């Protein structure tokens, strides 16, 4: 006897979710004319190309007597990954050297 209620409630929830997805900015709903509401899927579309470049990633490893800092960057023109390793002694100021290393890596681009 409650199956109809659960089915009705499920349909109402699915309808409310599809309306919320259609109203949100930057999201397009893709589906065919014969598709049911369950087969619609949300796809996000980026408006600008500001994130078009590859990121520079770095990892810091504690080493005996200091820090090892590894920078990695993918070069899509040459299809290779460039890796640079820097060592900072415990006697040196870590934050200052990290900022200098990041500046050098950014200027290499």
Biotite code that builds the C-alpha atoms (Angstrom):
import biotite.structure as struc

atoms = struc.array([
    struc.Atom([0.000, 0.000, 0.000], chain_id="A", res_id=1, res_name="UNK", atom_name="CA", element="C"),
    struc.Atom([2.902, 2.400, 0.649], chain_id="A", res_id=2, res_name="UNK", atom_name="CA", element="C"),
    struc.Atom([4.682, 1.521, -2.605], chain_id="A", res_id=3, res_name="UNK", atom_name="CA", element="C"),
    struc.Atom([2.684, 4.124, -4.515], chain_id="A", res_id=4, res_name="UNK", atom_name="CA", element="C"),
    struc.Atom([3.655, 6.755, -1.937], chain_id="A", res_id=5, res_name="UNK", atom_name="CA", element="C"),
    struc.Atom([7.360, 5.921, -2.151], chain_id="A", res_id=6, res_name="UNK", atom_name="CA", element="C"),
    struc.Atom([7.167, 5.937, -5.954], chain_id="A", res_id=7, res_name="UNK", atom_name="CA", element="C"),
    struc.Atom([5.328, 9.305, -5.910], chain_id="A", res_id=8, res_name="UNK", atom_name="CA", element="C"),
    struc.Atom([7.839, 10.757, -3.419], chain_id="A", res_id=9, res_name="UNK", atom_name="CA", element="C"),
    struc.Atom([10.801, 9.503, -5.495], chain_id="A", res_id=10, res_name="UNK", atom_name="CA", element="C"),
    struc.Atom([9.369, 11.110, -8.634], chain_id="A", res_id=11, res_name="UNK", atom_name="CA", element="C"),
    struc.Atom([8.858, 14.432, -6.836], chain_id="A", res_id=12, res_name="UNK", atom_name="CA", element="C"),
    struc.Atom([12.429, 14.384, -5.519], chain_id="A", res_id=13, res_name="UNK", atom_name="CA", element="C"),
    struc.Atom([13.810, 13.596, -8.994], chain_id="A", res_id=14, res_name="UNK", atom_name="CA", element="C"),
    struc.Atom([11.747, 16.435, -10.489], chain_id="A", res_id=15, res_name="UNK", atom_name="CA", element="C"),
    struc.Atom([13.000, 18.879, -7.850], chain_id="A", res_id=16, res_name="UNK", atom_name="CA", element="C"),
    struc.Atom([16.624, 17.810, -8.444], chain_id="A", res_id=17, res_name="UNK", atom_name="CA", element="C"),
    struc.Atom([16.323, 18.221, -12.207], chain_id="A", res_id=18, res_name="UNK", atom_name="CA", element="C"),
    struc.Atom([14.817, 21.724, -11.776], chain_id="A", res_id=19, res_name="UNK", atom_name="CA", element="C"),
    struc.Atom([17.672, 22.734, -9.417], chain_id="A", res_id=20, res_name="UNK", atom_name="CA", element="C"),
    struc.Atom([20.295, 21.426, -11.857], chain_id="A", res_id=21, res_name="UNK", atom_name="CA", element="C"),
    struc.Atom([18.718, 23.304, -14.768], chain_id="A", res_id=22, res_name="UNK", atom_name="CA", element="C"),
    struc.Atom([18.624, 26.567, -12.800], chain_id="A", res_id=23, res_name="UNK", atom_name="CA", element="C"),
    struc.Atom([22.262, 26.471, -11.661], chain_id="A", res_id=24, res_name="UNK", atom_name="CA", element="C"),
    struc.Atom([24.686, 28.619, -13.742], chain_id="A", res_id=25, res_name="UNK", atom_name="CA", element="C"),
    struc.Atom([27.469, 27.002, -15.749], chain_id="A", res_id=26, res_name="UNK", atom_name="CA", element="C"),
    struc.Atom([25.652, 23.656, -16.080], chain_id="A", res_id=27, res_name="UNK", atom_name="CA", element="C"),
    struc.Atom([24.012, 22.315, -19.222], chain_id="A", res_id=28, res_name="UNK", atom_name="CA", element="C"),
    struc.Atom([21.640, 19.358, -19.220], chain_id="A", res_id=29, res_name="UNK", atom_name="CA", element="C"),
    struc.Atom([22.256, 16.926, -22.042], chain_id="A", res_id=30, res_name="UNK", atom_name="CA", element="C"),
    struc.Atom([19.742, 14.342, -23.174], chain_id="A", res_id=31, res_name="UNK", atom_name="CA", element="C"),
    struc.Atom([17.565, 13.287, -26.084], chain_id="A", res_id=32, res_name="UNK", atom_name="CA", element="C"),
    struc.Atom([13.882, 14.127, -26.587], chain_id="A", res_id=33, res_name="UNK", atom_name="CA", element="C"),
    struc.Atom([12.867, 10.562, -25.721], chain_id="A", res_id=34, res_name="UNK", atom_name="CA", element="C"),
    struc.Atom([15.051, 10.462, -22.615], chain_id="A", res_id=35, res_name="UNK", atom_name="CA", element="C"),
    struc.Atom([13.518, 10.254, -19.195], chain_id="A", res_id=36, res_name="UNK", atom_name="CA", element="C"),
    struc.Atom([14.534, 12.625, -16.447], chain_id="A", res_id=37, res_name="UNK", atom_name="CA", element="C"),
    struc.Atom([16.768, 9.962, -14.903], chain_id="A", res_id=38, res_name="UNK", atom_name="CA", element="C"),
    struc.Atom([18.920, 9.729, -18.034], chain_id="A", res_id=39, res_name="UNK", atom_name="CA", element="C"),
    struc.Atom([19.707, 13.462, -18.102], chain_id="A", res_id=40, res_name="UNK", atom_name="CA", element="C"),
    struc.Atom([23.202, 14.229, -16.932], chain_id="A", res_id=41, res_name="UNK", atom_name="CA", element="C"),
    struc.Atom([24.795, 17.463, -15.802], chain_id="A", res_id=42, res_name="UNK", atom_name="CA", element="C"),
    struc.Atom([27.898, 18.701, -17.602], chain_id="A", res_id=43, res_name="UNK", atom_name="CA", element="C"),
    struc.Atom([29.852, 21.716, -16.459], chain_id="A", res_id=44, res_name="UNK", atom_name="CA", element="C"),
    struc.Atom([31.123, 24.140, -19.076], chain_id="A", res_id=45, res_name="UNK", atom_name="CA", element="C"),
    struc.Atom([34.054, 26.432, -18.401], chain_id="A", res_id=46, res_name="UNK", atom_name="CA", element="C"),
    struc.Atom([33.374, 29.951, -19.619], chain_id="A", res_id=47, res_name="UNK", atom_name="CA", element="C"),
    struc.Atom([36.988, 31.164, -19.948], chain_id="A", res_id=48, res_name="UNK", atom_name="CA", element="C"),
    struc.Atom([40.415, 29.751, -20.715], chain_id="A", res_id=49, res_name="UNK", atom_name="CA", element="C"),
    struc.Atom([42.206, 31.272, -17.729], chain_id="A", res_id=50, res_name="UNK", atom_name="CA", element="C"),
    struc.Atom([43.139, 27.798, -16.402], chain_id="A", res_id=51, res_name="UNK", atom_name="CA", element="C"),
    struc.Atom([44.538, 26.716, -19.743], chain_id="A", res_id=52, res_name="UNK", atom_name="CA", element="C"),
    struc.Atom([48.163, 26.417, -18.543], chain_id="A", res_id=53, res_name="UNK", atom_name="CA", element="C"),
    struc.Atom([49.741, 23.461, -16.800], chain_id="A", res_id=54, res_name="UNK", atom_name="CA", element="C"),
    struc.Atom([50.386, 23.927, -13.073], chain_id="A", res_id=55, res_name="UNK", atom_name="CA", element="C"),
    struc.Atom([53.727, 23.815, -11.312], chain_id="A", res_id=56, res_name="UNK", atom_name="CA", element="C"),
    struc.Atom([53.551, 21.321, -8.457], chain_id="A", res_id=57, res_name="UNK", atom_name="CA", element="C"),
    struc.Atom([56.040, 20.898, -5.676], chain_id="A", res_id=58, res_name="UNK", atom_name="CA", element="C"),
    struc.Atom([56.644, 18.480, -2.821], chain_id="A", res_id=59, res_name="UNK", atom_name="CA", element="C"),
    struc.Atom([58.695, 19.033, 0.284], chain_id="A", res_id=60, res_name="UNK", atom_name="CA", element="C"),
    struc.Atom([60.558, 16.189, 1.946], chain_id="A", res_id=61, res_name="UNK", atom_name="CA", element="C"),
    struc.Atom([62.279, 16.389, 5.313], chain_id="A", res_id=62, res_name="UNK", atom_name="CA", element="C"),
    struc.Atom([65.884, 15.262, 4.914], chain_id="A", res_id=63, res_name="UNK", atom_name="CA", element="C"),
    struc.Atom([68.676, 14.951, 7.413], chain_id="A", res_id=64, res_name="UNK", atom_name="CA", element="C"),
    struc.Atom([70.055, 18.438, 7.868], chain_id="A", res_id=65, res_name="UNK", atom_name="CA", element="C"),
    struc.Atom([67.386, 20.271, 5.866], chain_id="A", res_id=66, res_name="UNK", atom_name="CA", element="C"),
    struc.Atom([64.628, 19.985, 3.293], chain_id="A", res_id=67, res_name="UNK", atom_name="CA", element="C"),
    struc.Atom([64.477, 18.561, -0.229], chain_id="A", res_id=68, res_name="UNK", atom_name="CA", element="C"),
    struc.Atom([62.016, 20.405, -2.483], chain_id="A", res_id=69, res_name="UNK", atom_name="CA", element="C"),
    struc.Atom([60.970, 18.814, -5.781], chain_id="A", res_id=70, res_name="UNK", atom_name="CA", element="C"),
    struc.Atom([59.289, 20.891, -8.517], chain_id="A", res_id=71, res_name="UNK", atom_name="CA", element="C"),
    struc.Atom([57.451, 19.196, -11.392], chain_id="A", res_id=72, res_name="UNK", atom_name="CA", element="C"),
    struc.Atom([55.946, 20.744, -14.495], chain_id="A", res_id=73, res_name="UNK", atom_name="CA", element="C"),
    struc.Atom([54.495, 19.160, -17.632], chain_id="A", res_id=74, res_name="UNK", atom_name="CA", element="C"),
    struc.Atom([55.661, 20.712, -20.899], chain_id="A", res_id=75, res_name="UNK", atom_name="CA", element="C"),
    struc.Atom([52.961, 20.006, -23.489], chain_id="A", res_id=76, res_name="UNK", atom_name="CA", element="C"),
    struc.Atom([55.023, 21.408, -26.378], chain_id="A", res_id=77, res_name="UNK", atom_name="CA", element="C"),
    struc.Atom([57.736, 18.770, -25.881], chain_id="A", res_id=78, res_name="UNK", atom_name="CA", element="C"),
    struc.Atom([55.471, 16.200, -24.177], chain_id="A", res_id=79, res_name="UNK", atom_name="CA", element="C"),
    struc.Atom([57.719, 15.685, -21.183], chain_id="A", res_id=80, res_name="UNK", atom_name="CA", element="C"),
    struc.Atom([57.824, 16.328, -17.448], chain_id="A", res_id=81, res_name="UNK", atom_name="CA", element="C"),
    struc.Atom([60.514, 18.676, -16.139], chain_id="A", res_id=82, res_name="UNK", atom_name="CA", element="C"),
    struc.Atom([61.678, 17.929, -12.596], chain_id="A", res_id=83, res_name="UNK", atom_name="CA", element="C"),
    struc.Atom([63.989, 20.095, -10.502], chain_id="A", res_id=84, res_name="UNK", atom_name="CA", element="C"),
    struc.Atom([65.280, 19.270, -7.029], chain_id="A", res_id=85, res_name="UNK", atom_name="CA", element="C"),
    struc.Atom([66.429, 21.894, -4.538], chain_id="A", res_id=86, res_name="UNK", atom_name="CA", element="C"),
    struc.Atom([68.024, 21.373, -1.113], chain_id="A", res_id=87, res_name="UNK", atom_name="CA", element="C"),
    struc.Atom([67.633, 23.890, 1.708], chain_id="A", res_id=88, res_name="UNK", atom_name="CA", element="C"),
    struc.Atom([69.788, 23.559, 4.846], chain_id="A", res_id=89, res_name="UNK", atom_name="CA", element="C"),
    struc.Atom([68.298, 23.787, 8.328], chain_id="A", res_id=90, res_name="UNK", atom_name="CA", element="C"),
    struc.Atom([70.521, 26.815, 8.918], chain_id="A", res_id=91, res_name="UNK", atom_name="CA", element="C"),
    struc.Atom([68.803, 28.765, 6.118], chain_id="A", res_id=92, res_name="UNK", atom_name="CA", element="C"),
    struc.Atom([65.370, 30.386, 6.323], chain_id="A", res_id=93, res_name="UNK", atom_name="CA", element="C"),
    struc.Atom([62.948, 27.961, 4.651], chain_id="A", res_id=94, res_name="UNK", atom_name="CA", element="C"),
    struc.Atom([60.183, 30.433, 3.706], chain_id="A", res_id=95, res_name="UNK", atom_name="CA", element="C"),
    struc.Atom([62.577, 32.845, 2.032], chain_id="A", res_id=96, res_name="UNK", atom_name="CA", element="C"),
    struc.Atom([64.158, 30.097, -0.059], chain_id="A", res_id=97, res_name="UNK", atom_name="CA", element="C"),
    struc.Atom([60.792, 28.614, -1.053], chain_id="A", res_id=98, res_name="UNK", atom_name="CA", element="C"),
    struc.Atom([59.619, 32.012, -2.309], chain_id="A", res_id=99, res_name="UNK", atom_name="CA", element="C"),
    struc.Atom([62.859, 32.453, -4.284], chain_id="A", res_id=100, res_name="UNK", atom_name="CA", element="C"),
    struc.Atom([62.555, 28.970, -5.782], chain_id="A", res_id=101, res_name="UNK", atom_name="CA", element="C"),
    struc.Atom([58.912, 29.555, -6.784], chain_id="A", res_id=102, res_name="UNK", atom_name="CA", element="C"),
    struc.Atom([59.892, 32.847, -8.424], chain_id="A", res_id=103, res_name="UNK", atom_name="CA", element="C"),
    struc.Atom([62.707, 31.152, -10.374], chain_id="A", res_id=104, res_name="UNK", atom_name="CA", element="C"),
    struc.Atom([60.408, 28.342, -11.534], chain_id="A", res_id=105, res_name="UNK", atom_name="CA", element="C"),
    struc.Atom([57.697, 30.797, -12.605], chain_id="A", res_id=106, res_name="UNK", atom_name="CA", element="C"),
    struc.Atom([60.223, 32.846, -14.607], chain_id="A", res_id=107, res_name="UNK", atom_name="CA", element="C"),
    struc.Atom([61.389, 29.692, -16.436], chain_id="A", res_id=108, res_name="UNK", atom_name="CA", element="C"),
    struc.Atom([57.941, 29.361, -17.973], chain_id="A", res_id=109, res_name="UNK", atom_name="CA", element="C"),
])
